[in-house]
Amino acid sequence: MNILRNYILLLFLGLGMQQSYSQSYHFKTSGFSVLQKNDKGKWGEWSSLDLVNLSVVLDTEKHRIVVYSQEIQLYNIIEYIEREENDTDVVYSFICKDNSGIDCKISIITRKKQDYRKQLYINYDDHIIVYNIFNV
């Protein structure tokens, strides 16, 4: 009986600890821009910043990032990259697969010298999408 009680206690403690580390982070976007490679493989110019009000959720329990645009963008997190920080930026990055199974790298960057403005970068081999984001 003691073994069963100890097992149940450990199970509840384990579940409680797991929940304390899993979180969801909610953001709103204020604008986005796109950068694409041309036919010669060179990066072009950033598109004009378009105003857009979308929800973005980073869910560490479900290991995914969701951008709630007209067509929902779902990115499954494959790998969490160690946080990077320098004089100008704090960067949290993730290796992901999108809805179509294509690999990409997503980074949430806080710009220290720009009033701690946040940006979400979705990096593919041939294009990059950037959203200006803020916490909600």
Salt bridges, closest charged atoms under 4 A:
GLU85 OE1 - ARG83 NH2 2.64
GLU85 OE2 - LYS112 NZ 2.63
ASP89 OD2 - ARG111 NH1 3.12
ASP103 OD1 - LYS97 NZ 2.61
ASP126 OD1 - HIS127 ND1 2.79
